[in-house]
Amino acid sequence: MYRWFILMQGFRAQFQIMIKMNILGIDPGSIITGFGIIKQIGEQQIYVTSGCIKVAGKSLQQRLLQIYTDITELIQQYLPEQV
């Protein structure tokens, strides 16, 4: 049983090294919406980009449409596997 446990730990460590994904984080707001994108390779996280979507001075419907449009563009550009 102990040998199997050590073998599985080694397999898990090798598997984690191969995991690569983009992660999108969103800080919601109806006037300023923040976002950040990191790339994870194994257990290492690498900064990719971040910014704000500013939509002040419009109606709520226009602001929500602009936020939706900009977030959709980010998703199409960076193809995040997790949000």
C-alpha positions as CSV (number, residue, x, y, z in Angstrom):
1,M,0.0,0.0,0.0
2,Y,2.8,2.4,0.9
3,R,4.5,1.8,-2.5
4,W,1.3,2.5,-4.4
5,F,0.9,5.8,-2.4
6,I,4.4,6.9,-3.4
7,L,3.8,5.9,-7.0
8,M,0.6,8.0,-7.1
9,Q,2.3,11.0,-5.6
10,G,5.0,10.9,-8.3
11,F,2.3,10.5,-11.0
12,R,0.4,13.4,-9.7
13,A,3.5,15.6,-9.6
14,Q,4.3,14.8,-13.2
15,F,0.7,15.4,-14.2
16,Q,0.5,18.8,-12.6
17,I,3.6,20.0,-14.4
18,M,1.8,19.3,-17.7
19,I,-1.3,21.3,-16.9
20,K,-1.5,24.6,-18.8
21,M,-4.5,27.0,-18.7
22,N,-5.5,30.6,-18.9
23,I,-7.6,31.9,-16.0
24,L,-9.8,35.0,-16.3
25,G,-10.8,36.8,-13.1
26,I,-13.5,39.4,-13.1
27,D,-14.2,42.1,-10.5
28,P,-17.8,43.0,-11.3
29,G,-19.1,46.5,-11.3
30,S,-21.8,48.4,-13.3
31,I,-19.6,51.4,-13.9
32,I,-16.0,50.0,-13.6
33,T,-15.5,46.3,-14.2
34,G,-12.0,45.0,-13.5
35,F,-10.4,41.9,-15.1
36,G,-7.2,40.0,-14.9
37,I,-5.7,37.1,-16.8
38,I,-3.1,34.7,-15.6
39,K,-1.5,31.6,-17.2
40,Q,-1.0,28.6,-15.0
41,I,1.6,26.1,-15.9
42,G,1.7,23.3,-13.4
43,E,1.8,25.0,-10.0
44,Q,3.3,28.3,-11.4
45,Q,1.1,31.3,-12.2
46,I,2.3,33.9,-14.7
47,Y,0.7,37.4,-15.1
48,V,-0.7,38.0,-18.6
49,T,-2.7,41.2,-18.4
50,S,-5.3,43.1,-16.4
51,G,-7.4,46.2,-16.8
52,C,-10.7,48.0,-16.4
53,I,-13.8,48.3,-18.5
54,K,-15.1,51.8,-17.8
55,V,-18.7,52.6,-18.9
56,A,-19.8,55.6,-16.8
57,G,-22.4,58.0,-18.1
58,K,-24.6,55.5,-20.1
59,S,-27.9,53.9,-19.2
60,L,-27.7,50.6,-17.3
61,Q,-28.7,48.6,-20.4
62,Q,-25.9,50.3,-22.5
63,R,-23.4,49.7,-19.7
64,L,-24.3,46.0,-19.4
65,L,-24.1,45.6,-23.2
66,Q,-20.7,47.2,-23.2
67,I,-19.4,45.0,-20.4
68,Y,-20.8,41.9,-22.1
69,T,-19.1,42.9,-25.4
70,D,-15.7,43.7,-23.8
71,I,-15.7,40.5,-21.7
72,T,-16.7,38.4,-24.8
73,E,-13.7,40.0,-26.7
74,L,-11.4,39.1,-23.8
75,I,-12.6,35.5,-23.8
76,Q,-12.2,35.2,-27.6
77,Q,-8.7,36.7,-27.4
78,Y,-7.3,34.7,-24.4
79,L,-9.4,31.6,-24.5
80,P,-9.6,31.0,-20.7
81,E,-10.3,27.5,-19.5
82,Q,-11.5,28.9,-16.1
83,V,-13.3,32.1,-15.1
